[in-house]
Amino acid sequence: MIKNGIKGGLLALILSVYSCGVYNFSGADIGTAESFQVNFFQNYADQNPGSTIEPGLDRSFTNALQEMINNLTSLSLTGSNGDLLYEGEIVEYKVTPMTATSDQLTAQNRLTMSVNVRFFNKTKEDADFERRFSFFYDFDAAASLPSVQSAAHEEIFERITQDIFNASLGNW
């Protein structure tokens, strides 16, 4: 009787562990893909009127996208021939005044970043796309950009990389 209980418990444990391998909490639909590649996102923001080049932005954004995909999937990051390929460029990085005071002074600024992304899925070609992703960070006009840049980049990168992830692998 005890042996049957142990066998039944062991069988239930094995089945529950095995079934968990099918589902992941990110909702990612990786299909049969085993690897992904994120090419370096060049910064071409200065080609957009009003935008500027922020040194190191390209490297930081590329790393943020790699980390997002790496953390939310079981895919292996590779330098070439990935089943999933992400490439593109930073096309906008600018600060614009958003609101004014009664004295006609700027009260709030907005940092906006936009990225053009090309996604290729070797295992499911109808999933390929080219799309622009953008997000912003509002901050007090009395603050300088360097003083808010770290927080701004964290929020903007989080949102844009999540949007890219959802567009390419989201199973909603």
HURATA-V736067 format. One record per residue. N is the residue number from 1. RES is the residue in three letters. PHI is phi in whole degrees, 0 to 359 (NA if undefined). PSI is psi in whole degrees, -180 to 180 (* if undefined). OMEGA is omega in degrees with one decimal (* if undefined). Layout:
N:RES:PHI:PSI:OMEGA / N:RES:PHI:PSI:OMEGA
This chain:
1:MET:NA:-45:178.7 / 2:ILE:293:-38:179.4 / 3:LYS:299:-42:178.8 / 4:ASN:296:-38:178.5 / 5:GLY:294:-41:179.0 / 6:ILE:293:-44:178.8 / 7:LYS:298:-42:179.7 / 8:GLY:295:-42:178.6 / 9:GLY:295:-42:178.4 / 10:LEU:296:-42:178.4 / 11:LEU:297:-43:178.8 / 12:ALA:297:-41:179.1 / 13:LEU:297:-46:179.6 / 14:ILE:298:-45:-179.8 / 15:LEU:295:-40:-179.3 / 16:SER:291:-39:177.6 / 17:VAL:293:-43:-180.0 / 18:TYR:296:-42:-177.6 / 19:SER:291:-26:178.7 / 20:CYS:292:-23:-179.5 / 21:GLY:291:-19:-178.1 / 22:VAL:278:-30:-175.8 / 23:TYR:254:142:171.4 / 24:ASN:232:152:-172.6 / 25:PHE:285:-15:-179.9 / 26:SER:278:-16:-177.1 / 27:GLY:77:14:-177.5 / 28:ALA:291:136:175.9 / 29:ASP:252:88:-177.3 / 30:ILE:271:-7:179.5 / 31:GLY:56:-129:-179.4 / 32:THR:262:6:-179.9 / 33:ALA:296:144:179.2 / 34:GLU:240:-18:-176.1 / 35:SER:217:161:175.7 / 36:PHE:221:156:-178.4 / 37:GLN:226:133:175.2 / 38:VAL:241:107:177.1 / 39:ASN:287:157:-178.3 / 40:PHE:299:126:178.8 / 41:PHE:274:101:179.4 / 42:GLN:296:148:179.5 / 43:ASN:261:105:177.8 / 44:TYR:248:24:-176.0 / 45:ALA:301:-31:-177.1 / 46:ASP:293:-10:177.1 / 47:GLN:277:-5:178.4 / 48:ASN:257:124:-177.7 / 49:PRO:307:131:179.2 / 50:GLY:89:-12:-179.3 / 51:SER:271:159:178.9 / 52:THR:229:163:175.0 / 53:ILE:268:126:175.8 / 54:GLU:254:114:-178.6 / 55:PRO:303:133:177.6 / 56:GLY:85:-8:-178.8 / 57:LEU:299:-42:-179.2 / 58:ASP:300:-47:179.8 / 59:ARG:295:-45:-178.7 / 60:SER:297:-42:-179.8 / 61:PHE:292:-43:178.5 / 62:THR:303:-46:178.7 / 63:ASN:297:-40:-180.0 / 64:ALA:297:-41:179.1 / 65:LEU:292:-42:177.0 / 66:GLN:300:-45:-179.3 / 67:GLU:296:-41:179.9 / 68:MET:300:-49:-177.9 / 69:ILE:292:-41:179.8 / 70:ASN:298:-40:-178.0 / 71:ASN:284:-26:-175.0 / 72:LEU:256:-2:179.0 / 73:THR:225:173:175.4 / 74:SER:262:10:-178.8 / 75:LEU:290:150:177.1 / 76:SER:265:134:176.2 / 77:LEU:283:132:179.8 / 78:THR:227:158:179.7 / 79:GLY:272:-16:179.7 / 80:SER:203:156:176.8 / 81:ASN:56:38:176.0 / 82:GLY:289:149:176.0 / 83:ASP:296:-34:176.3 / 84:LEU:244:132:-178.1 / 85:LEU:235:128:174.9 / 86:TYR:245:129:175.8 / 87:GLU:211:162:179.3 / 88:GLY:162:-160:-177.2 / 89:GLU:209:153:173.0 / 90:ILE:279:122:-173.3 / 91:VAL:247:-8:178.6 / 92:GLU:207:137:174.6 / 93:TYR:203:98:-175.0 / 94:LYS:211:155:176.0 / 95:VAL:252:130:177.8 / 96:THR:229:146:175.8 / 97:PRO:289:140:-176.6 / 98:MET:248:-47:-178.6 / 99:THR:231:155:-179.0 / 100:ALA:238:156:175.4 / 101:THR:272:176:178.2 / 102:SER:293:-18:177.8 / 103:ASP:272:11:-178.2 / 104:GLN:65:28:176.0 / 105:LEU:255:152:179.0 / 106:THR:289:130:179.1 / 107:ALA:258:-30:-176.3 / 108:GLN:215:140:176.3 / 109:ASN:247:159:178.1 / 110:ARG:231:124:171.6 / 111:LEU:266:122:-179.3 / 112:THR:242:136:176.1 / 113:MET:231:136:177.7 / 114:SER:231:143:-178.0 / 115:VAL:229:132:172.7 / 116:ASN:267:126:-175.0 / 117:VAL:237:135:170.1 / 118:ARG:246:126:-178.9 / 119:PHE:241:131:178.6 / 120:PHE:234:130:178.9 / 121:ASN:242:106:-177.6 / 122:LYS:294:-23:-177.1 / 123:THR:267:-11:-177.4 / 124:LYS:204:80:-170.6 / 125:GLU:296:-23:178.8 / 126:ASP:287:-4:177.3 / 127:ALA:268:-7:-179.0 / 128:ASP:297:147:175.6 / 129:PHE:202:163:167.4 / 130:GLU:231:127:-173.2 / 131:ARG:205:154:178.0 / 132:ARG:258:134:178.3 / 133:PHE:239:140:-175.4 / 134:SER:214:149:172.3 / 135:PHE:205:170:-173.7 / 136:PHE:220:167:176.2 / 137:TYR:221:121:179.0 / 138:ASP:268:141:178.6 / 139:PHE:212:158:-178.7 / 140:ASP:299:136:-178.0 / 141:ALA:294:-22:178.4 / 142:ALA:286:-19:179.1 / 143:ALA:274:145:176.2 / 144:SER:275:154:179.0 / 145:LEU:303:-47:179.4 / 146:PRO:302:-29:-178.9 / 147:SER:285:-22:-179.4 / 148:VAL:247:-2:-171.8 / 149:GLN:301:-43:-178.9 / 150:SER:300:-49:178.8 / 151:ALA:294:-39:-179.9 / 152:ALA:297:-47:180.0 / 153:HIS:297:-42:179.4 / 154:GLU:302:-48:-178.9 / 155:GLU:292:-45:-179.0 / 156:ILE:295:-47:179.6 / 157:PHE:299:-43:-179.7 / 158:GLU:302:-47:-176.8 / 159:ARG:290:-46:-177.6 / 160:ILE:293:-44:179.9 / 161:THR:295:-37:176.8 / 162:GLN:295:-41:178.2 / 163:ASP:296:-41:177.6 / 164:ILE:296:-45:178.5 / 165:PHE:302:-49:-178.8 / 166:ASN:297:-39:179.9 / 167:ALA:292:-35:-175.6 / 168:SER:268:-36:-174.1 / 169:LEU:232:-2:-178.3 / 170:GLY:295:135:-179.8 / 171:ASN:243:66:-173.8 / 172:TRP:257:*:*
